Amino acid sequence: MKKYFKITSLLIILLLISSVCFAANPVAKGDATMSLVKDDKVTTTFGKYGEFEKKMVQIDTTNKTIDISLTARNNEQLAEDKAGEVVLLVDTSNSMSTNKVSVNGEEMSRKDLVLDATEALIEKLLNSNKDIKIGVVEFATSTDPAQEGTEDDAKIVTESLTNDKDVLASAISSVREDVLGPRTDVEIGLEKAEELLATSTNTESNKYIVVLTDAVPNTARGVTIDFYTESSADPTKNKLISLQEKGINVISMLINISEREINLTGRDENATFKTYKDVANYVFGTETSPTAGPVYYINDNEVIDTVTTQIYNDLTVIDEYVLTDIVIKDYFPKNIIENFDFAYLTKPEIGNVTAEVDKNDNSITWTISELKPGEEATFTYRLSLKETFASDIVGVNLPTNENITIDYKENGTPGDQIRDNRCPVVILDVPAKKEIPQTGSNTTIISGSLIAIAILISSISFVNYKRNNLK
């Protein structure tokens, strides 16, 4: 009896093995075609200056290969590359003149305090870099209320960018004496600063606008009356973003921005911004998450140091900014690893990458202990379709990667992990004259036959068992 059960069990095992074998019919590489469905690349930032890019550099549809490069860079500029052109954009609205401050026992207007700091900054900049060019623009609103929200809300004080100390000293003296309107049109001020930068013929220089103000926008182009709402906030914020997109760096110093509630006659009680600080955060961003470039929220006692040290460093020297402990993992779909060969074409100039794909999670790992300002590293690998591959990947979109993750530290502090699943997508096809081996009919016939045999043997075994027990 045991003999018959062993035979039956063996046939069932053979049935299972044959089903698996016939279901995994391979396709010859030479019988297939490969085409690109989507050339999707990853371009993302990590931290303040880190940038990562993953892209397809070449596809060979004849040999059925895809070459993909990974690049990591630290975009913080080197100190010697920072020489450039600077526009000092000074707020001369009423609050700057009427607010009195005491510094080192001396009482002065906030406007004079800021201009003293500005003179010291100009002196340091010109002493440290003879090639830097500086311009001065002042802003508030027009002295004619009917002209608020127009070009008259700001004034270019220096005709051009210059490194002439006498010209710049005269410009600061002029600003001290000038009287503009009472309100604050930051947007027109930024426009005038951009206009002054545009007078330069040096297209390679780094360009900066330094905003020095004690207020938030309460008017903008085309706006004559605004109670600290989006009407003036949105145009100003959009202008900051536009400048950044054009490669113009904006550094903003905001003095004594109040956190008290905005309480003005005629103001909508349901207005979005409740405090002056709300407006400032919306327009300029916070110190940790600025809209466009560094933002400093300070009090009067910090003006001199902020302008002559922090802003000076922003303009002339590199931050102590280093990306460390970078771990970039590139994950592959299982069907790519099973049907494509993986090989490196180049190795990274900085850091180390795992020698082969880790089959535990189908990934490669690139580790970079330190990426200094201005450094860039890249490497390339190739995915090659195997000589034979599974038929179940024919006719379906095949993402070449599943996911990318980036972990890192900036100046020793861990940053938020970056994840991105964009990647090139290909598809394999088999022309009609090269039919894919059919698994259905042969497998069905053979499987059915084996099942029938198994049932027949089981029946015979049962009959014999009964017969032997009746004797």
Backbone hydrogen bonds, N-H to C=O, Kabsch-Sander energy under -0.5 kcal/mol:
donor,donor_aa,acceptor,acceptor_aa,energy
5,F,1,M,-1.8
6,K,2,K,-2.2
7,I,3,K,-2.0
8,T,4,Y,-2.4
9,S,5,F,-2.6
10,L,6,K,-2.4
11,L,7,I,-2.2
12,I,8,T,-2.0
13,I,9,S,-2.2
14,L,10,L,-2.5
15,L,11,L,-2.2
16,L,12,I,-2.1
17,I,13,I,-2.5
18,S,14,L,-2.7
19,S,15,L,-1.9
20,V,16,L,-2.1
21,C,17,I,-2.6
22,F,18,S,-2.5
23,A,19,S,-1.7
24,A,20,V,-1.2
25,N,22,F,-0.7
27,V,389,F,-3.0
29,K,387,E,-3.5
31,D,28,A,-1.5
32,A,29,K,-1.4
33,T,429,D,-3.1
34,M,61,T,-0.5
35,S,427,I,-2.1
37,V,425,V,-3.0
38,K,425,V,-1.8
40,D,38,K,-1.1
41,K,39,D,-0.5
42,V,54,K,-2.7
43,T,41,K,-0.5
44,T,52,F,-2.5
46,F,50,G,-1.9
50,G,46,F,-1.1
51,E,73,R,-2.2
52,F,44,T,-3.2
53,E,71,T,-2.6
54,K,42,V,-2.2
55,K,69,S,-2.0
57,V,67,D,-2.3
58,Q,67,D,-1.3
60,D,65,T,-2.6
61,T,59,I,-0.7
64,K,60,D,-1.2
65,T,60,D,-1.8
66,I,383,L,-2.1
67,D,58,Q,-3.2
68,I,381,Y,-2.7
69,S,55,K,-2.9
70,L,379,F,-2.5
71,T,53,E,-2.8
72,A,377,A,-2.5
73,R,51,E,-2.3
74,N,375,E,-2.6
75,N,49,Y,-2.6
75,N,73,R,-0.6
81,D,78,L,-1.6
82,K,79,A,-1.7
85,E,206,N,-2.7
86,V,133,K,-2.8
87,V,208,Y,-2.1
88,L,86,V,-0.5
88,L,135,G,-2.9
89,L,87,V,-0.8
89,L,210,V,-3.0
90,V,88,L,-0.8
90,V,137,V,-2.8
91,D,212,L,-2.5
92,T,139,F,-2.7
96,M,93,S,-1.3
97,S,93,S,-0.9
97,S,94,N,-0.8
98,T,94,N,-2.8
99,N,95,S,-1.7
100,K,98,T,-0.5
101,V,108,M,-3.4
103,V,101,V,-0.5
103,V,106,E,-2.9
106,E,103,V,-1.8
108,M,101,V,-2.7
110,R,99,N,-2.4
111,K,96,M,-2.5
113,L,109,S,-2.2
114,V,110,R,-2.5
115,L,111,K,-2.3
116,D,112,D,-2.6
117,A,113,L,-2.1
118,T,114,V,-2.3
119,E,115,L,-2.5
120,A,116,D,-2.0
121,L,117,A,-2.2
122,I,118,T,-2.6
123,E,119,E,-2.1
124,K,120,A,-2.2
125,L,121,L,-2.8
126,L,122,I,-2.5
127,N,123,E,-1.9
128,S,124,K,-1.9
129,N,125,L,-1.7
132,I,129,N,-1.2
133,K,84,G,-1.8
134,I,162,T,-2.9
135,G,86,V,-2.4
137,V,88,L,-2.5
138,E,155,K,-2.4
139,F,90,V,-2.1
140,A,153,D,-2.6
147,Q,144,D,-2.6
148,E,145,P,-1.3
150,T,147,Q,-1.0
153,D,150,T,-2.0
154,A,151,E,-1.4
155,K,138,E,-2.9
157,V,136,V,-2.2
157,V,155,K,-0.7
158,T,136,V,-1.4
162,T,134,I,-2.5
165,K,163,N,-0.7
168,L,164,D,-2.1
169,A,165,K,-2.6
170,S,166,D,-2.3
171,A,167,V,-1.8
172,I,168,L,-2.2
173,S,169,A,-2.0
174,S,170,S,-2.1
175,V,171,A,-2.0
176,R,172,I,-2.0
177,E,173,S,-1.3
178,D,174,S,-1.7
180,L,92,T,-0.7
181,G,141,T,-3.6
185,D,140,A,-2.0
185,D,183,R,-0.6
186,V,184,T,-0.8
189,G,185,D,-1.5
190,L,186,V,-2.5
191,E,187,E,-2.2
192,K,188,I,-2.5
193,A,189,G,-2.2
194,E,190,L,-2.4
195,E,191,E,-2.2
196,L,192,K,-2.2
197,L,193,A,-2.1
198,A,194,E,-1.9
199,T,196,L,-1.3
200,S,197,L,-1.7
203,T,201,T,-1.1
205,S,202,N,-0.6
206,N,83,A,-1.0
207,K,247,G,-0.6
208,Y,85,E,-2.7
209,I,249,N,-2.6
210,V,87,V,-2.8
211,V,209,I,-0.6
211,V,251,I,-3.0
212,L,89,L,-2.7
212,L,210,V,-0.5
213,T,211,V,-0.5
213,T,253,M,-2.2
218,N,184,T,-1.9
219,T,184,T,-0.8
220,A,223,V,-0.5
222,G,149,G,-2.3
223,V,220,A,-2.9
224,T,222,G,-0.5
232,S,229,T,-1.1
233,A,229,T,-2.0
234,D,230,E,-2.2
236,T,232,S,-1.3
237,K,233,A,-2.7
238,N,234,D,-2.9
239,K,235,P,-1.8
240,L,236,T,-2.0
241,I,237,K,-2.2
242,S,238,N,-2.4
243,L,239,K,-2.4
244,Q,240,L,-2.0
245,E,241,I,-2.3
246,K,242,S,-1.4
247,G,244,Q,-1.6
248,I,243,L,-2.7
249,N,207,K,-2.8
249,N,247,G,-0.6
251,I,209,I,-2.9
252,S,294,P,-2.6
253,M,211,V,-3.0
254,L,252,S,-0.5
254,L,296,Y,-3.1
255,I,213,T,-2.3
255,I,253,M,-0.5
256,N,298,I,-3.1
258,S,256,N,-0.6
262,I,274,K,-3.0
263,N,261,E,-0.6
267,R,264,L,-2.0
271,A,268,D,-1.9
274,K,272,T,-0.5
276,Y,260,R,-1.1
277,K,258,S,-1.3
279,V,275,T,-1.3
280,A,276,Y,-2.2
281,N,277,K,-2.8
282,Y,278,D,-2.0
283,V,279,V,-2.6
284,F,280,A,-2.7
285,G,280,A,-0.9
285,G,281,N,-0.7
286,T,289,S,-1.5
291,T,284,F,-2.6
292,A,284,F,-0.5
296,Y,252,S,-2.7
297,Y,295,V,-0.5
298,I,254,L,-2.4
298,I,296,Y,-0.7
302,E,299,N,-1.6
303,V,300,D,-1.5
306,T,302,E,-2.5
307,V,303,V,-2.6
308,T,304,I,-2.7
309,T,305,D,-1.9
310,Q,305,D,-1.2
311,I,306,T,-3.1
312,Y,307,V,-0.7
313,N,309,T,-2.4
314,D,310,Q,-2.1
315,L,311,I,-1.7
316,T,312,Y,-1.7
317,V,313,N,-1.8
321,Y,319,D,-2.8
322,V,320,E,-0.6
323,L,371,L,-1.8
324,T,322,V,-0.5
324,T,409,K,-2.8
325,D,369,S,-1.6
326,I,368,I,-2.6
327,V,407,D,-2.8
328,I,366,W,-3.0
329,K,327,V,-0.6
329,K,405,T,-2.3
330,D,364,I,-2.5
331,Y,329,K,-0.6
331,Y,403,N,-2.9
332,F,362,N,-3.3
336,I,333,P,-0.6
337,I,333,P,-1.9
338,E,334,K,-2.3
339,N,335,N,-0.9
340,F,336,I,-2.0
341,D,384,S,-3.7
343,A,382,R,-1.8
345,L,380,T,-2.9
346,T,380,T,-2.0
352,N,367,T,-2.3
354,T,365,T,-2.0
358,D,363,S,-3.2
359,K,357,V,-0.7
361,D,358,D,-0.8
362,N,358,D,-1.6
363,S,358,D,-1.2
364,I,330,D,-1.8
366,W,328,I,-3.1
367,T,352,N,-2.9
367,T,365,T,-0.5
368,I,326,I,-2.6
371,L,323,L,-3.2
374,G,74,N,-2.0
375,E,372,K,-2.4
377,A,72,A,-2.7
379,F,70,L,-1.8
380,T,346,T,-0.5
381,Y,68,I,-2.6
382,R,343,A,-3.6
383,L,66,I,-2.7
384,S,341,D,-2.7
384,S,382,R,-0.5
385,L,64,K,-2.5
386,K,339,N,-2.5
389,F,27,V,-2.3
391,S,25,N,-1.2
393,I,390,A,-1.3
394,V,391,S,-1.5
395,G,428,L,-3.2
396,V,393,I,-0.9
398,L,426,V,-3.4
400,T,424,P,-2.6
402,E,331,Y,-3.1
403,N,331,Y,-1.1
404,I,420,D,-1.5
405,T,329,K,-2.2
406,I,418,I,-2.2
407,D,327,V,-2.3
409,K,324,T,-2.3
410,E,413,T,-2.5
411,N,322,V,-2.7
411,N,409,K,-0.5
413,T,410,E,-1.7
415,G,408,Y,-2.2
418,I,406,I,-2.2
420,D,404,I,-1.9
425,V,38,K,-2.7
426,V,398,L,-2.1
427,I,35,S,-2.2
428,L,393,I,-0.6
428,L,396,V,-0.5
429,D,33,T,-2.4
434,K,431,P,-1.8
435,E,433,K,-0.6
443,T,439,T,-1.3
444,T,440,G,-2.2
445,I,441,S,-2.4
446,I,442,N,-2.7
447,S,443,T,-2.9
448,G,444,T,-2.7
449,S,445,I,-2.4
450,L,446,I,-2.6
451,I,447,S,-2.5
452,A,448,G,-2.5
453,I,449,S,-2.6
454,A,450,L,-2.6
455,I,451,I,-2.7
456,L,452,A,-2.6
457,I,453,I,-2.8
458,S,454,A,-2.3
459,S,455,I,-2.5
460,I,456,L,-2.6
461,S,457,I,-2.7
462,F,458,S,-2.3
463,V,459,S,-2.6
464,N,460,I,-2.8
465,Y,461,S,-2.3
466,K,462,F,-2.3
467,R,463,V,-2.7
468,N,464,N,-2.7
469,N,465,Y,-1.6
470,L,466,K,-1.2
470,L,467,R,-0.5
471,K,467,R,-0.9
